[in-house]
Amino acid sequence: MREHQFSVVLPEQWGEGIVSYAAGSEVDLDVRLESVHEGILVSGTVDAEYSGVCGRCLTDISEPVEVEFQELFAYPGEEETDFEVQDDHVDLETLAREAAVLALPFQPVCQPDCPGLDPNTGERLTESTRAQEDAPIDPRWSALRQITDQGNAAERRAPENTEES
């Protein structure tokens, strides 16, 4: 059994979509190699940081990811396997890439309760800086709106009853 810790710089981008691991970013690997009867069992973790944009408001985001993996690299033989030992070496690139890319979020957000973009203006909505706007009124209900507006106007014009004791 052997344990190794090392960092590699990505020569190309890993992943597609609105978030990915950028080319030139650093990936930390912590692996454990164990000799077993069928081949070499590789266990470990990949630590990296993805970057991209929020799926709701399109602001830039960057988040760390840690993902665990385990795979058997079989000795060459009659059976076909996904991973094989080649000249007493194992190639971890495909294994680490698959584990890291599969850990990317499908719909990344900058914060769990991201309000997104305003459908009318396209501006980013924020909870703290924007007052709640009235929803557009369906034209079929506009007659009722006029009645409530007349009632509110009448209440404002009526003098308050005050009784002096």
Disulfide bonds with the S-S distance in Angstrom:
none
